[in-house]
Amino acid sequence: MPPIYFSLRHVQPFADMTTEEIDDGVQIVRGDGEVVGLRLLEPQLVVRLPEIIERLGLEPDRVWSRLRGDSDMLINRREAKWGGGSR
């Protein structure tokens, strides 16, 4: 399965970017020294998300809303494909 990437904030295209593995299968992306992304190499790691959020001092709503956004996008795509729902 493909990794899950959480884009947590915008960063300028010319920002100094680094990637750091903080745990087995968990990487953070920093832009100009701030955490701007979180990457879970295995989707199963999502069950550890509360622990990861707390450890990194991230805003839980910002991270969880990104996961919900991906789910909503899939639901909208399914509805468009099969004609479900009214918009």
C-alpha positions as YAML, in Angstrom:
chain: A
units: angstrom
residues:
- id: 1
  name: MET
  ca: [0.00, 0.00, 0.00]
- id: 2
  name: PRO
  ca: [1.20, 3.54, -0.64]
- id: 3
  name: PRO
  ca: [2.36, 5.74, 2.23]
- id: 4
  name: ILE
  ca: [0.09, 8.37, 3.76]
- id: 5
  name: TYR
  ca: [1.35, 11.96, 3.57]
- id: 6
  name: PHE
  ca: [-0.11, 14.77, 5.66]
- id: 7
  name: SER
  ca: [0.63, 18.25, 4.35]
- id: 8
  name: LEU
  ca: [0.37, 20.34, 7.51]
- id: 9
  name: ARG
  ca: [1.17, 23.83, 6.27]
- id: 10
  name: HIS
  ca: [2.30, 25.68, 3.21]
- id: 11
  name: VAL
  ca: [5.95, 26.34, 2.59]
- id: 12
  name: GLN
  ca: [7.67, 28.62, 0.10]
- id: 13
  name: PRO
  ca: [9.14, 26.83, -2.94]
- id: 14
  name: PHE
  ca: [12.63, 28.10, -2.07]
- id: 15
  name: ALA
  ca: [12.47, 26.99, 1.60]
- id: 16
  name: ASP
  ca: [15.25, 24.89, 3.07]
- id: 17
  name: MET
  ca: [13.60, 21.43, 3.14]
- id: 18
  name: THR
  ca: [14.73, 18.39, 5.11]
- id: 19
  name: THR
  ca: [13.29, 14.95, 5.83]
- id: 20
  name: GLU
  ca: [13.93, 13.15, 9.07]
- id: 21
  name: GLU
  ca: [12.91, 9.66, 10.15]
- id: 22
  name: ILE
  ca: [11.70, 10.00, 13.72]
- id: 23
  name: ASP
  ca: [10.59, 6.43, 14.21]
- id: 24
  name: ASP
  ca: [10.44, 3.22, 12.22]
- id: 25
  name: GLY
  ca: [8.21, 4.12, 9.27]
- id: 26
  name: VAL
  ca: [7.42, 7.67, 10.43]
- id: 27
  name: GLN
  ca: [9.06, 10.66, 8.75]
- id: 28
  name: ILE
  ca: [8.65, 14.38, 9.17]
- id: 29
  name: VAL
  ca: [9.29, 17.02, 6.56]
- id: 30
  name: ARG
  ca: [10.65, 20.35, 7.73]
- id: 31
  name: GLY
  ca: [10.52, 23.58, 5.78]
- id: 32
  name: ASP
  ca: [12.71, 26.36, 7.17]
- id: 33
  name: GLY
  ca: [12.95, 24.43, 10.44]
- id: 34
  name: GLU
  ca: [9.18, 23.95, 11.00]
- id: 35
  name: VAL
  ca: [7.31, 20.67, 10.60]
- id: 36
  name: VAL
  ca: [5.31, 21.04, 7.38]
- id: 37
  name: GLY
  ca: [4.55, 17.41, 6.63]
- id: 38
  name: LEU
  ca: [4.20, 13.98, 8.16]
- id: 39
  name: ARG
  ca: [4.68, 10.75, 6.24]
- id: 40
  name: LEU
  ca: [3.61, 7.31, 7.39]
- id: 41
  name: LEU
  ca: [5.36, 4.72, 5.25]
- id: 42
  name: GLU
  ca: [2.73, 2.08, 6.08]
- id: 43
  name: PRO
  ca: [-0.97, 3.04, 6.30]
- id: 44
  name: GLN
  ca: [-1.33, 0.77, 9.34]
- id: 45
  name: LEU
  ca: [0.71, 3.31, 11.32]
- id: 46
  name: VAL
  ca: [-2.35, 5.55, 11.39]
- id: 47
  name: VAL
  ca: [-3.40, 3.72, 14.58]
- id: 48
  name: ARG
  ca: [-0.35, 5.32, 16.26]
- id: 49
  name: LEU
  ca: [-1.30, 8.81, 15.07]
- id: 50
  name: PRO
  ca: [-2.40, 10.13, 18.51]
- id: 51
  name: GLU
  ca: [0.98, 9.11, 19.97]
- id: 52
  name: ILE
  ca: [2.88, 10.63, 17.02]
- id: 53
  name: ILE
  ca: [0.92, 13.89, 17.22]
- id: 54
  name: GLU
  ca: [1.62, 14.22, 20.94]
- id: 55
  name: ARG
  ca: [5.30, 13.32, 20.60]
- id: 56
  name: LEU
  ca: [5.86, 15.95, 17.90]
- id: 57
  name: GLY
  ca: [3.68, 18.60, 19.55]
- id: 58
  name: LEU
  ca: [1.48, 18.92, 16.45]
- id: 59
  name: GLU
  ca: [-2.02, 20.38, 16.40]
- id: 60
  name: PRO
  ca: [-4.32, 17.31, 16.43]
- id: 61
  name: ASP
  ca: [-7.12, 19.04, 14.48]
- id: 62
  name: ARG
  ca: [-4.74, 20.01, 11.70]
- id: 63
  name: VAL
  ca: [-3.44, 16.43, 11.30]
- id: 64
  name: TRP
  ca: [-6.77, 14.61, 11.67]
- id: 65
  name: SER
  ca: [-8.53, 17.00, 9.28]
- id: 66
  name: ARG
  ca: [-6.01, 16.07, 6.59]
- id: 67
  name: LEU
  ca: [-6.89, 12.40, 6.99]
- id: 68
  name: ARG
  ca: [-10.61, 13.16, 6.86]
- id: 69
  name: GLY
  ca: [-10.04, 15.31, 3.78]
- id: 70
  name: ASP
  ca: [-8.59, 12.33, 1.92]
- id: 71
  name: SER
  ca: [-11.58, 10.18, 2.92]
- id: 72
  name: ASP
  ca: [-14.02, 12.87, 1.82]
- id: 73
  name: MET
  ca: [-12.26, 13.13, -1.51]
- id: 74
  name: LEU
  ca: [-12.63, 9.38, -2.08]
- id: 75
  name: ILE
  ca: [-16.31, 9.51, -1.13]
- id: 76
  name: ASN
  ca: [-16.91, 12.42, -3.53]
- id: 77
  name: ARG
  ca: [-15.09, 10.58, -6.30]
- id: 78
  name: ARG
  ca: [-17.21, 7.46, -5.70]
- id: 79
  name: GLU
  ca: [-20.40, 9.52, -5.72]
- id: 80
  name: ALA
  ca: [-19.40, 11.15, -9.01]
- id: 81
  name: LYS
  ca: [-18.57, 7.78, -10.56]
- id: 82
  name: TRP
  ca: [-21.80, 6.06, -9.46]
- id: 83
  name: GLY
  ca: [-24.07, 9.10, -9.46]
- id: 84
  name: GLY
  ca: [-24.82, 9.05, -5.74]
- id: 85
  name: GLY
  ca: [-25.59, 12.11, -3.68]
- id: 86
  name: SER
  ca: [-26.84, 15.52, -4.75]
- id: 87
  name: ARG
  ca: [-24.64, 18.55, -5.03]
...
